[in-house]
C-alpha cells in the first residue's frame, strides 16, 4: 500500500452498484466474552448487507475469518456461536490447548476461562520490558485520515513512554495543504513528531522516518489504516526472543466493504487471509508448501503494516525510491522485505498485529492499484536478479509454476477472487507484469533525476566511505573511519563502508547498522609482496580488481557522495571516471603524496616535498628497490587522477592542509580543515587481563603504533636519562621496526582495544608523544587530554593544532632527546602543573568532540555534493 499516491482529500464517489451486488459488514467478535447480536442494516449505497466478514478473536488473538449470512432480522448470539463453531472450531481448540484450558463448547455467552490466560500473561511480560518502537506514517493531502491513524496509535495499550509516532508530510514544494488544521490539532501529543519530506514518493518519506527513528524497531502503517490497540505489542512480540528476525508484517483487515471495488480488492489482495503465524528465511524456515518461494514476494507482507529492526533496515539501505515514481509506482515495501530476507534475516508474519485499512472505493483506483502490483512484482524480481544473479537458475526452474500461479484460475493467487472479479483487471495486472522489468531501470533514472534536482537542500545523503582501514584493524585512522561511519549514520545519513580485504575477516558485515564490505584487490592475491602477512594494505595506485568492484558498487548504491581515505582513494577515483558523483578525499596522513605515508625521509629528516629521484632513493631504502620503485611510480602516476577527480580535499590539521595544497590539490580545488574527534565507546568491556599487567605505581604513557617515526627510540633514550623515573608504558600495535629490547622499567602492551586504552589513561601520570615525523593530528593526544592528562608533543605537525605550549601541554622539537627529557622532568616535578594542563586540556578537547566535529564534517559533505553534483569528469 502506498500512502503517498496521488489522490484528493475526498474519496471519489463510487459508481452505482451492479444488479445483485450486496455490501458486506466487517465485524470483530471476541469469543472470550458474551457474543454480540449482529445487526443487518443498509450499506452506504442504500443496498442492504447480506453478509458479515467476521474476524473471530479469542483473548484478543485472531483465530480466523467467518463469513456469516445476515438476514434482515440479524443474527442472535447463539446462532453466531454455532456458525463460528462450524467454521473455526479446530482453531478455537488449538488456542485453548495452548493456554492450558480444556475444550469448551462455544455458546452465546462465549468461552469461560481464567482472567489471565497464558497468551495474555506472555504479552504482559513483554510489555514490562517493552522495546522502544518508532511508528512512521507517511502522508500526503489526507490530514483527517492521518490524524485518525495517529489517534489510534496514541490509544494503544503499549507503554506510552516506549513508542513515538513520526508523521512524514510528503507534499512537494509549493503544493497547497488541505485541512492542515485537523492534523495540527490531532498531533499535539509530545510523542508525535511531524517531519517534512518534499521529495515525492513513499520510499523517500519512509527513508526520512527511518533516518529520524529513535526506536530499535521502526514500524510503518499507512495514513488510511487504523492500528488495533494491541498492534504495537504484537509488533514487538514478533521480534522478541529471536535476534535473527529482521522484519515482520501483520494482518490487514478492511475497514469497509461498501463498493464492488472494495470487495474485489479484498479477494484479490488476500491481506486479511494470512491468519497463521509464519516465519520465512532461506534456512530452516524456508516454506516447503510454497514452491515459488522466495519469488512469491507478496507472502512477506505489505507496506500498510510492516516493521523492521531499525539497524537492519538501515544496513540494508532503506527503501528504494525507484519503486515510487511515475514509471514504477509500487513495490518499495515488498522489495525492502525481500532484501532483508535475502540478507540472511528472518521475516515473520504475525497475524496478531492487526490494522484496519480503507480499501479504495473507486474502480479506477482499483485499476491503478492492480496494474501497479503487477508492475511492481516483476520489477522487484528484476532488481533482485540483477543484485543476486545466483538466484537466476532457481527462478528458471520455478518459472513454469510461476506462470501457472499468475494465470491459472485455480491457483492460490486467483482462487480467492470472487466469481465476478472483472477479467479486465486480471489482464491489466498481466500487462503490468510484462512491463515491470523495463519499468525498473526507468524508475531508477527518474528517482536519480529527482534526487539530483533536489540538490543540497536534501537533508539526508547516501554516502560511500572508502577507507584503507576499518576494524578489526587497530589504529587512529581505523578508529576515525568507524566513528565517522557510525556518527554520520546516527545523524540520519545512509553510510556504507568499502574497505580493504583482510585475512580472516568476513567479506560483508553489519556494524551497528552500517554495511561494511571488504573488497579484494589483485595485490591481496599476491601475499608475498606484503610486509605484514596479518594485515593487507592496498597498492598506492588504482588496482584493477578493486576499481571494478568499487565501480560496480557505486552503480548499485548510487551514492550522493564518495568519501575516500588512503591508497584505496586511488581506486575510488578511477572507479568514478565518467561519473557525476562527487569525491571528497581525506588526508589523514601523507599517503597520497609520499610512498612511505610519513613525509619522513630515510628515517632521518622531514621531507620538503616529492621529487622523483629523492622519492625513489627513500622508498628503495624502506621497501627495497623493486617495491620502492613500484610504490613511487604509483604515487606519482595516481596524483593527476586524484587531482582531476577530487571535488574537495579534507585535511585534519593545518600542517596536512599545507602539504595537500603544495603537493596534491589542483588550482581552485577547495581544501577544508576538519579535525578528527575523540569519543569513548560505551558498552564495550575493559579487558582486565591487560590492566593487570600495568605497573602498580602511576606511570608515563605512550599510546600509538610502535614505529620508528613515532619516536620510540628517542623516548626510550630520554627515559633512560631520567633520575629515578616512574614506570613507562608503551601501548600500541607492533611494526617490523619495533625494538626487541627496552630499558628497565618499560612495560610494552602490543594489543590494546580502545575501551581498555581509555581505562589505562585514567591511571597514567601524563602522556608523551615524541613523533619524529610531522604527526598529522594524533587521535591519542586529544584522548589523553579528554581524560585530564597533561601531554608532551612534538613540532612541526598536527600536535601544534591541539597543544598550546605551556598552557595545555608542552611541545619539543621532533627528534630532540634532551628536550624531551627536560619536558618529562618538568611534568614529573610539578603535580600542580600536570593538574593545570589536564584541566585546560579537558576544556580544549571540547573542540574535538563529536558534537563539535560531526556537524562540520556534515557541512563539508553538503558543500561537496553541491559543488560536484552534475559535473561529469
C-alpha positions in Angstrom: 0.0 0.0 0.0 1.4 3.4 -0.9 0.4 6.2 1.4 1.7 8.9 -1.0 -0.1 8.0 -4.2 -1.8 11.0 -5.8 -5.3 11.4 -4.5 -7.6 14.2 -3.3 -8.7 14.7 0.2 -12.2 13.5 -0.7 -12.5 9.9 -2.0 -14.0 9.6 -5.5 -17.7 8.9 -5.5 -18.3 5.2 -6.2 -20.3 4.2 -9.2 -23.7 2.7 -8.7 -23.5 -1.0 -7.8 -24.2 -3.7 -10.3 -27.5 -5.6 -10.0 -27.2 -8.3 -7.5 -24.3 -6.7 -5.6 -24.6 -6.5 -1.8 -22.0 -5.0 0.5 -20.5 -6.9 3.4 -20.2 -5.7 7.0 -16.7 -6.2 8.5 -17.1 -7.0 12.2 -14.9 -8.4 15.0 -16.1 -10.9 17.6 -14.3 -11.7 20.8 -15.4 -15.2 21.9 -13.8 -14.9 25.3 -16.7 -12.7 26.2 -20.5 -12.8 25.5 -21.1 -12.7 21.8 -23.0 -9.7 20.3 -26.1 -9.7 18.2 -25.2 -8.9 14.6 -27.4 -6.4 13.0 -28.1 -6.3 9.3 -28.8 -2.8 8.2 -28.2 -0.9 4.9 -24.9 -0.1 3.3 -23.8 3.4 2.3 -25.1 3.0 -1.2 -28.5 2.1 0.0 -28.1 -1.7 -0.5 -28.8 -4.0 2.5 -26.0 -6.0 3.9 -26.4 -9.7 3.2 -23.2 -11.0 5.0 -20.7 -10.1 7.6 -16.9 -10.7 7.3 -16.3 -11.7 10.9 -12.8 -11.6 12.4 -13.0 -14.1 15.3 -10.7 -13.4 18.2 -10.0 -15.2 21.5 -8.2 -13.3 24.2 -7.5 -10.7 21.5 -5.7 -13.2 19.3 -7.2 -13.6 15.8 -8.3 -17.2 15.1 -9.8 -16.8 11.6 -12.4 -15.3 9.4 -16.0 -16.5 9.3 -18.4 -15.3 6.6 -21.8 -15.0 8.3 -25.1 -14.7 6.4 -27.0 -11.6 7.6 -30.8 -12.0 7.3 -32.8 -8.8 7.7 -33.6 -9.6 11.4 -29.9 -10.1 12.2 -28.1 -12.9 13.9 -28.6 -13.8 17.5 -25.6 -14.6 19.8 -26.4 -18.4 19.9 -26.7 -18.6 16.1 -23.4 -16.6 15.7 -21.7 -19.0 18.1 -22.9 -22.0 16.1 -21.7 -20.5 12.8 -18.2 -19.7 14.3 -18.0 -23.2 15.8 -18.8 -24.8 12.5 -16.1 -22.8 10.6 -13.4 -22.3 13.3 -13.9 -25.0 15.9 -10.5 -26.5 15.3 -8.7 -23.2 15.6 -10.6 -22.5 18.9 -9.4 -25.9 20.3 -5.8 -25.2 19.4 -5.8 -21.9 21.1 -7.4 -23.3 24.3 -4.9 -26.1 24.3 -2.0 -23.6 24.1 -3.4 -21.7 27.1 -3.8 -24.9 29.1 -7.6 -24.6 29.1 -9.8 -27.6 28.4 -12.0 -27.7 25.4 -15.3 -25.9 25.9 -18.4 -25.7 23.7 -18.9 -22.2 22.2 -22.3 -20.7 23.1 -23.8 -17.3 23.1 -22.1 -16.5 26.5 -18.6 -17.1 25.0 -15.8 -19.2 26.4 -15.1 -19.1 30.1 -11.6 -19.2 31.3 -9.1 -17.7 33.7 -8.8 -13.9 34.0 -5.1 -14.2 32.9 -4.7 -16.9 30.3 -1.2 -17.9 29.2 -1.3 -15.9 26.0 -2.1 -12.7 27.8 0.5 -13.4 30.5 3.1 -13.6 27.8 2.0 -10.3 26.4 2.1 -8.6 29.8 5.6 -10.0 30.3 6.7 -8.4 27.1 5.1 -5.1 28.0 7.1 -5.0 31.2 10.3 -4.9 29.2 8.9 -3.3 26.1 11.4 -2.2 23.4 11.2 1.3 22.1 9.3 1.4 18.8 9.2 4.3 16.2 6.0 4.2 14.2 6.1 6.0 10.9 3.1 7.3 9.0 3.8 8.8 5.5 1.0 11.0 4.4 0.1 13.5 1.6 -3.1 15.6 1.5 -5.1 13.4 3.9 -4.8 15.3 7.2 -8.1 14.0 8.7 -7.2 10.4 7.8 -3.6 10.8 9.2 -4.9 12.4 12.4 -7.3 9.4 12.8 -4.4 7.0 12.3 -2.3 8.8 14.9 -5.1 8.9 17.4 -5.5 5.1 17.2 -1.8 4.7 17.9 -1.9 7.0 20.9 -4.8 4.9 22.3 -2.6 1.8 22.2 -2.2 -0.4 25.2 1.6 -0.3 24.7 3.6 1.7 27.4 3.3 5.3 26.5 7.0 6.1 27.1 8.1 3.3 24.9 7.0 4.5 21.5 7.0 7.5 19.2 4.9 8.4 16.2 6.6 10.1 13.2 4.3 11.6 10.6 6.1 12.4 7.4 4.3 15.1 5.3 5.2 14.2 1.7 3.8 17.2 -0.1 6.1 18.5 -2.9 7.4 22.1 -2.6 4.7 24.7 -3.5 1.8 22.2 -3.2 -1.1 23.6 -1.1 -2.0 21.8 2.0 -5.7 21.0 2.7 -7.1 20.6 6.1 -3.8 21.2 7.9 -5.6 22.4 11.0 -7.1 19.0 11.6 -3.6 17.5 11.6 -2.2 20.1 14.0 -5.0 19.6 16.5 -4.6 15.8 16.5 -0.8 15.8 16.6 -0.3 17.9 19.7 0.9 14.8 21.8 4.6 15.1 22.7 5.1 11.5 21.4 4.3 12.7 17.9 6.8 14.4 15.5 5.9 15.8 12.2 8.6 15.8 9.5 8.7 17.3 6.0 9.9 15.3 3.1 9.4 17.4 -0.1 10.9 14.8 -2.4 7.8 12.9 -3.5 7.4 9.2 -3.1 6.6 6.8 -0.2 10.1 5.4 -0.2 11.6 8.9 0.4 9.1 9.6 3.2 9.8 6.2 4.8 13.5 6.7 4.5 13.3 10.1 6.3 11.4 8.4 9.1 14.0 5.6 9.2 16.8 8.2 9.5 15.0 10.0 12.3 13.7 6.9 14.2 14.9 6.6 17.8 13.5 3.1 18.3 15.2 -0.2 18.0 12.2 -1.2 15.9 10.7 1.0 13.2 7.2 0.2 12.1 5.1 1.5 9.2 1.4 2.0 8.7 -0.5 3.8 6.0 -2.3 7.1 6.7 -5.6 5.4 5.9 -5.0 2.5 8.3 -6.2 2.2 11.9 -4.0 0.2 14.2 -5.5 -2.2 16.7 -4.9 -1.3 20.4 -2.6 -4.3 20.8 -0.9 -3.8 17.4 2.3 -2.4 18.9 2.6 -5.2 21.4 2.2 -7.8 18.6 4.8 -6.0 16.5 7.3 -6.1 19.4 6.4 -9.8 20.1 7.4 -10.7 16.5 11.0 -9.7 17.3 11.1 -10.9 20.9 13.5 -13.7 21.7 15.0 -14.1 18.3 17.8 -11.8 17.2 17.6 -13.3 13.7 14.3 -11.7 13.0 14.9 -8.7 10.8 11.4 -7.7 9.8 7.7 -8.6 10.3 4.4 -7.9 8.7 0.9 -8.1 10.1 -2.8 -8.7 9.3 -4.6 -6.1 7.2 -8.4 -6.1 7.6 -10.8 -4.0 5.5 -12.4 -1.1 7.3 -15.4 -1.3 5.0 -16.6 -3.4 2.1 -19.2 -1.0 0.7 -18.4 -1.0 -3.0 -17.7 -3.6 -5.6 -14.1 -2.3 -6.0 -13.5 -2.9 -2.2 -15.0 -6.4 -2.3 -13.0 -7.3 -5.4 -9.8 -5.9 -3.9 -10.3 -7.9 -0.7 -10.5 -11.1 -2.6 -7.6 -10.1 -4.9 -5.0 -8.9 -2.3 -5.7 -11.6 0.3 -4.3 -9.4 3.0 -6.9 -10.4 5.6 -6.5 -14.2 4.9 -3.0 -14.5 6.4 -4.1 -15.7 9.8 -1.4 -18.2 10.6 1.9 -17.1 12.1 4.8 -17.9 9.7 8.5 -17.3 9.7 10.3 -17.1 6.4 14.0 -17.3 5.8 16.4 -19.1 3.4 17.3 -21.7 6.0 15.2 -23.8 8.3 12.1 -21.6 7.8 12.1 -21.9 4.0 8.5 -22.8 3.3 8.2 -26.2 1.7 4.5 -25.6 0.9 5.3 -22.6 -1.3 7.1 -23.9 -4.5 7.6 -20.3 -5.7 9.5 -19.0 -2.6 11.2 -16.6 -2.4 9.8 -15.2 -5.7 6.3 -15.1 -4.4 7.1 -11.8 -2.6 3.5 -11.0 -1.7 3.6 -13.6 1.1 6.1 -11.4 3.0 3.6 -8.6 3.7 2.6 -5.2 2.7 3.6 -1.6 3.5 0.3 -0.9 5.2 1.5 -3.0 8.2 5.2 -3.9 8.5 8.1 -3.3 10.8 11.9 -3.8 10.8 14.8 -3.8 13.2 16.0 -0.3 12.7 19.6 -1.2 12.4 18.8 -4.0 9.9 16.8 -1.7 7.6 19.4 1.0 7.8 22.1 -1.5 6.9 20.0 -2.8 4.0 19.8 0.7 2.6 16.2 1.6 3.5 13.6 1.8 0.8 14.4 2.1 -2.9 12.9 5.3 -4.4 12.9 3.7 -7.8 9.6 2.0 -6.8 7.8 5.2 -6.0 8.0 7.0 -9.3 5.6 7.6 -12.1 7.3 4.9 -14.1 7.1 2.4 -11.2 4.5 3.4 -8.6 4.6 0.2 -6.5 6.8 -2.4 -4.9 9.0 -0.5 -2.4 7.6 -2.3 0.6 7.9 -5.9 -0.6 11.3 -5.1 -2.2 12.6 -4.0 1.2 11.2 -7.1 2.9 12.7 -9.3 0.3 16.1 -7.5 0.6 16.1 -8.1 4.3 15.2 -11.8 3.7 18.0 -12.3 1.2 20.4 -10.6 3.6 20.1 -13.6 5.8 17.4 -12.4 8.2 14.1 -13.9 9.1 10.8 -12.2 8.1 7.9 -13.1 10.4 4.2 -12.8 9.5 2.4 -12.0 12.8 -1.4 -12.1 12.5 -1.9 -10.6 15.9 -0.6 -7.3 14.6 -3.8 -6.0 13.1 -4.6 -2.8 11.2 -7.9 -1.9 9.5 -7.3 -0.4 6.1 -9.5 1.8 3.9 -9.6 -0.1 0.6 -10.0 2.1 -2.5 -13.7 2.6 -3.3 -13.5 3.6 -6.9 -13.0 1.2 -9.8 -10.4 3.5 -11.5 -8.4 3.5 -8.3 -8.6 -0.3 -8.3 -7.3 -0.4 -11.9 -4.3 1.7 -11.0 -3.6 -0.4 -7.9 -3.9 -3.8 -9.7 -1.7 -2.6 -12.6 0.8 -1.2 -10.2 1.0 -4.5 -8.3 1.8 -6.4 -11.4 4.4 -3.8 -12.5 6.0 -3.8 -9.0 6.1 -7.6 -8.7 8.3 -8.2 -11.8 10.3 -5.1 -11.3 11.2 -6.3 -7.8 12.2 -9.7 -9.3 14.3 -7.9 -12.0 16.2 -5.9 -9.4 16.7 -8.9 -7.2 18.2 -10.9 -10.1 20.5 -8.0 -11.0 21.8 -7.9 -7.5 21.7 -11.7 -6.9 22.4 -13.4 -10.2 22.9 -16.7 -8.3 19.1 -16.8 -8.0 18.6 -17.0 -11.8 18.8 -20.8 -12.1 16.3 -21.2 -9.2 13.9 -18.8 -10.9 14.3 -20.6 -14.2 13.3 -23.9 -12.5 10.3 -22.3 -10.9 9.1 -20.2 -13.8 6.5 -22.7 -15.1 4.9 -22.8 -11.7 5.1 -19.1 -11.5 3.2 -18.7 -14.8 0.6 -21.2 -13.5 0.4 -19.2 -10.3 -0.3 -16.0 -12.2 -2.6 -17.4 -14.9 -4.5 -20.4 -13.6 -7.9 -19.6 -12.2 -7.4 -22.4 -9.6 -4.1 -21.1 -8.3 -3.7 -19.8 -4.7 -3.4 -16.3 -6.2 -6.6 -16.4 -8.3 -8.7 -18.9 -6.3 -9.6 -16.3 -3.7 -11.0 -13.9 -6.2 -14.8 -13.6 -6.4 -16.5 -15.2 -9.3 -17.5 -11.8 -10.6 -13.9 -10.4 -10.5 -13.5 -8.4 -13.8 -11.3 -10.3 -16.3 -10.1 -6.8 -17.4 -8.4 -6.4 -14.1 -6.6 -9.7 -14.5 -5.4 -8.7 -18.0 -4.3 -5.3 -16.6 -2.2 -7.0 -13.9 -0.6 -9.2 -16.5 0.3 -6.2 -18.7 1.9 -4.7 -15.7 3.9 -7.9 -15.1 5.2 -7.7 -18.7 6.3 -4.1 -18.3 7.9 -4.5 -14.8 11.4 -5.4 -15.8 11.7 -2.4 -18.2 10.0 -0.1 -15.7 12.7 -0.7 -13.1 15.5 1.0 -14.9 13.2 3.8 -15.8 12.2 4.2 -12.2 15.9 4.3 -11.2 16.6 7.1 -13.7 13.5 9.0 -12.6 14.5 8.7 -8.9 18.0 9.7 -9.7 16.9 12.8 -11.6 14.6 13.8 -8.7 17.3 13.4 -6.1 19.7 15.5 -8.1 17.1 18.1 -8.8 16.6 18.4 -5.0 20.3 19.2 -4.7 21.9 20.2 -1.4 18.6 21.1 0.1 18.2 17.4 0.7 18.7 16.7 4.4 19.8 13.1 4.1 22.7 11.8 2.0 23.7 8.4 0.7 27.5 8.1 1.4 30.1 5.5 0.3 33.0 5.7 2.7 36.1 4.2 1.0 38.9 3.6 3.5 42.1 1.6 3.8 41.5 0.8 7.5 38.5 -0.4 9.4 38.1 -2.7 12.5 39.2 -5.2 13.5 42.4 -3.4 12.5 43.7 -1.1 15.2 45.0 2.4 14.8 44.0 6.1 14.7 42.8 6.0 11.1 40.8 2.8 11.8 39.1 4.4 14.7 38.4 7.6 12.7 36.8 5.6 9.9 34.5 3.7 12.1 33.4 6.7 14.2 32.7 8.8 11.0 30.6 6.0 9.6 28.6 5.4 12.8 28.4 9.1 13.6 27.1 10.1 10.2 24.7 7.2 10.2 23.3 8.3 13.6 22.8 11.8 12.0 20.4 10.1 9.6 22.6 9.6 6.5 22.9 6.2 4.8 26.5 5.2 5.1 28.2 2.2 3.6 31.8 1.4 4.1 34.1 -0.1 1.4 37.4 -1.1 2.8 40.3 -3.5 2.1 40.1 -7.2 2.3 41.9 -8.5 5.4 42.8 -12.2 6.2 40.2 -13.9 8.3 37.6 -11.2 8.1 34.1 -11.5 6.5 33.5 -10.0 3.1 30.4 -8.3 4.3 29.1 -7.5 7.8 26.9 -5.0 9.5 28.4 -2.8 12.2 25.7 -1.1 14.3 23.5 -0.5 11.2 26.4 0.3 8.8 27.1 -2.1 6.0 30.9 -2.9 5.7 32.2 -4.5 2.5 35.8 -5.7 2.3 36.8 -5.7 -1.3 39.6 -7.8 -2.7 42.3 -6.4 -5.0 44.9 -8.1 -7.1 47.7 -7.4 -4.7 45.8 -9.3 -1.9 46.1 -12.4 -4.0 49.9 -12.0 -4.1 50.7 -12.2 -0.4 54.4 -12.4 -1.0 54.5 -8.7 -1.7 53.2 -7.7 1.8 55.5 -6.9 4.7 52.8 -8.0 7.2 51.1 -11.3 6.5 48.4 -10.4 9.0 47.4 -7.1 7.6 46.8 -6.2 4.0 47.4 -2.7 2.6 46.0 -1.7 -0.8 48.5 -0.7 -3.5 49.3 3.0 -4.0 47.7 3.1 -7.4 44.3 2.1 -8.9 44.1 -1.6 -8.5 42.1 -3.1 -11.4 40.1 -5.5 -9.3 39.3 -3.0 -6.6 38.4 -0.4 -9.2 36.0 -2.8 -10.9 34.4 -3.8 -7.6 34.0 -0.2 -6.4 32.6 0.9 -9.8 30.0 -1.8 -9.6 29.1 -0.9 -6.0 28.8 2.8 -6.8 26.5 1.9 -9.7 24.3 -0.2 -7.4 24.3 2.2 -4.4 24.0 5.4 -6.3 25.6 7.5 -3.6 25.4 11.2 -3.3 29.0 11.3 -2.3 32.1 9.1 -2.2 34.3 10.0 0.8 37.7 8.3 0.4 40.8 8.0 2.5 44.2 6.4 1.9 45.6 4.5 -1.0 42.2 3.0 -1.8 41.2 6.5 -2.8 43.2 6.0 -6.0 40.9 3.0 -6.9 37.9 5.1 -5.9 39.0 7.9 -8.2 39.4 5.5 -11.1 36.0 4.0 -10.4 34.4 7.4 -10.6 35.8 8.3 -14.0 32.9 9.5 -16.2 30.6 9.7 -13.2 28.8 12.8 -11.7 29.2 11.5 -8.2 31.4 14.0 -6.2 34.6 12.8 -4.5 35.8 14.0 -1.1 39.4 12.9 -0.5 40.5 12.9 3.2 44.2 13.3 4.1 44.7 11.6 7.4 48.4 11.3 6.6 50.6 11.9 3.7 50.0 8.7 1.7 48.7 10.5 -1.3 52.0 12.3 -1.8 54.5 10.1 -0.1 55.2 6.4 -0.7 56.0 5.9 3.0 52.9 7.9 4.1 55.1 9.7 6.6 56.9 12.6 4.7 59.9 11.5 6.8 62.9 10.9 4.5 65.0 7.7 5.1 64.2 7.8 8.8 66.3 10.9 9.4 64.6 14.2 8.3 61.3 15.7 7.4 60.9 15.8 3.7 60.3 19.2 2.0 58.2 17.7 -0.9 58.2 15.0 -3.5 60.8 14.7 -6.3 61.3 11.6 -8.4 65.0 10.8 -7.7 64.7 11.7 -4.0 61.5 9.6 -3.5 62.9 6.6 -5.4 66.0 6.6 -3.1 63.9 7.0 0.0 61.4 4.3 -0.9 64.0 1.9 -2.0 65.7 2.2 1.4 62.4 1.3 3.1 60.8 -1.3 0.8 63.7 -2.5 -1.4 64.4 -1.4 -5.0 61.5 -3.2 -6.7 58.7 -2.5 -4.3 60.0 1.1 -3.7 60.0 1.8 -7.4 56.5 0.5 -7.8 55.3 2.5 -4.8 56.8 5.8 -6.1 55.5 5.1 -9.6 52.0 4.5 -8.2 52.0 7.7 -6.1 53.3 9.9 -8.9 51.1 8.2 -11.5 47.9 8.5 -9.4 48.4 12.1 -8.4 46.9 13.6 -11.5 43.9 11.2 -11.4 43.2 12.1 -7.7 43.7 15.8 -8.5 41.3 15.5 -11.5 38.5 13.6 -9.7 38.6 15.2 -6.3 35.8 17.7 -5.8 37.1 18.7 -2.3 40.1 17.8 -0.2 39.7 17.3 3.5 42.7 17.7 5.9 42.7 17.0 9.6 45.2 19.7 10.5 46.8 22.9 9.3 50.1 21.2 8.5 48.4 18.5 6.5 46.4 21.1 4.6 49.6 22.9 3.7 51.1 19.7 2.3 48.0 18.9 0.3 48.0 22.4 -1.1 51.7 22.2 -2.0 51.9 18.7 -3.4 48.5 17.4 -4.4 45.5 19.7 -4.9 44.9 21.3 -8.2 44.3 25.1 -8.7 40.9 26.1 -7.3 40.1 22.8 -5.6 39.0 23.7 -2.1 40.9 22.3 0.9 38.9 22.2 4.2 40.3 21.5 7.6 38.0 19.4 9.8 39.9 17.6 12.7 39.3 14.1 13.9 37.3 13.8 17.1 37.6 12.0 20.4 34.8 9.7 21.5 34.6 7.0 24.1 33.0 3.7 23.0 30.3 2.8 25.6 29.2 -0.7 26.3 32.5 -2.4 25.3 34.1 -4.3 28.2 37.5 -3.3 29.5 40.0 -6.3 29.4 41.0 -6.8 33.0 43.9 -9.1 32.0 45.6 -6.2 30.3 45.1 -3.9 33.2 46.6 -6.5 35.5 49.9 -6.2 33.5 50.2 -2.5 34.4 52.7 -1.3 37.0 51.4 -0.8 40.5 52.7 2.8 40.6 51.4 5.5 38.3 53.3 5.7 35.0 54.2 7.7 32.0 52.2 6.5 29.0 52.8 6.4 25.3 49.9 5.2 23.1 50.3 4.6 19.3 52.0 2.3 16.8 55.4 1.2 18.0 57.1 2.6 14.9 60.3 4.4 14.5 58.7 7.5 13.2 56.7 7.7 16.4 59.9 8.4 18.2 60.1 5.2 20.3 63.9 5.1 20.3 64.1 8.8 21.3 61.6 8.2 24.0 63.5 5.3 25.5 66.7 7.3 25.3 65.2 10.2 27.1 63.6 7.9 29.7 67.0 6.3 30.4 68.4 9.7 31.3 65.8 10.4 34.0 66.8 10.1 37.6 64.7 7.5 39.5 61.9 7.6 36.9 58.4 6.1 37.3 57.4 3.2 35.0 56.9 3.8 31.3 54.1 2.0 29.5 54.1 1.7 25.7 50.7 0.7 24.3 50.2 0.1 20.6 50.4 -2.3 17.8 54.0 -3.5 16.8 55.6 -2.8 13.5 58.6 -4.5 11.7 61.0 -1.9 13.2 59.7 -2.2 16.7 62.7 -2.8 19.1 63.0 -6.2 20.6 64.6 -4.9 23.8 63.5 -2.0 26.0 65.1 -0.2 29.1 64.4 -1.4 32.6 61.0 0.0 33.8 59.3 -0.2 30.4 56.1 -2.2 30.0 55.0 -3.0 26.4 51.4 -3.8 25.6 51.0 -4.6 21.9 47.3 -5.3 21.6 45.1 -2.9 23.5 41.4 -2.4 22.5 40.2 1.2 22.6 38.0 1.0 25.8 40.9 -0.6 27.6 43.3 2.1 26.5 40.9 4.7 27.9 40.9 2.9 31.2 44.8 2.9 31.1 44.8 6.7 30.7 42.9 7.0 34.0 46.0 5.5 35.8 48.7 7.5 33.9 50.7 10.4 35.2 50.8 12.1 31.8 51.2 11.2 28.1 54.2 11.6 25.8 54.0 11.6 22.0 57.6 12.1 20.6 56.8 11.7 16.9 59.8 12.4 14.6 57.6 12.7 11.5 55.2 15.6 11.2 52.3 14.0 13.1 49.1 14.7 11.0 47.0 15.2 14.2 47.2 12.3 16.6 43.9 11.0 18.0 45.6 9.7 21.1 46.7 13.2 22.1 43.1 14.5 22.5 42.1 11.2 24.0 44.7 11.8 26.7 43.6 15.4 27.1 40.0 14.3 27.4 41.0 12.2 30.3 42.5 15.2 32.0 46.1 14.2 31.4 48.9 16.6 30.6 50.7 15.8 27.3 54.0 16.3 25.6 54.1 16.5 21.8 56.4 17.5 19.0 56.6 20.0 16.3 56.1 20.6 13.4 52.8 18.8 12.7 49.3 18.5 13.9 50.3 18.5 17.5 50.6 22.2 17.2 46.9 22.5 16.5 46.0 20.7 19.7 48.7 21.5 22.2 49.2 25.1 23.3 52.8 25.1 24.6 52.9 26.0 28.3 49.1 26.1 28.7 47.6 22.7 27.8 50.9 20.8 27.4 54.5 21.0 26.3 55.9 21.0 22.7 59.5 20.0 21.9 61.3 19.8 18.5 60.9 16.4 16.7 63.9 14.1 17.5 65.2 16.3 20.3 66.1 13.7 23.0 67.3 16.2 25.5 64.3 18.5 25.0 62.1 15.5 25.6 63.9 14.6 28.8 63.6 18.2 30.1 59.9 18.2 29.4 59.3 15.0 31.3 61.4 16.2 34.2 59.3 19.4 34.3 56.0 17.4 34.5 57.3 14.8 36.9 58.5 17.6 39.3 55.2 19.5 39.4 51.9 17.8 40.1 50.3 21.3 40.1 51.4 21.9 36.5 50.1 18.4 35.5 46.8 19.2 37.1 46.6 22.6 35.4 47.5 21.2 32.0 45.0 18.5 32.4 42.2 20.8 33.4 42.8 23.2 30.5 43.2 20.2 28.2 39.7 19.0 29.1 38.4 22.4 28.0 40.5 22.4 24.8 39.3 19.0 23.8 35.7 20.1 23.6 36.6 21.4 20.1 37.4 17.8 19.2 34.1 16.3 20.5 31.7 14.5 18.1 29.2 17.3 18.9 31.6 19.9 17.5 33.2 18.0 14.7 30.4 15.9 13.1 28.3 19.0 12.1 31.4 20.4 10.4 32.0 17.2 8.5 28.3 17.1 7.6 28.6 20.7 6.3 31.6 19.6 4.3 29.6 16.7 2.8 26.7 19.0 1.7 29.1 21.6 0.3 31.0 18.9 -1.7 27.7 17.5 -3.0 26.6 21.0 -4.0 30.0 21.7 -5.7 30.3 18.4 -7.6 26.8 17.1 -8.4 26.0 17.1 -12.1 29.6 17.6 -13.2 30.8 14.6 -15.2 34.6 14.2 -15.2 
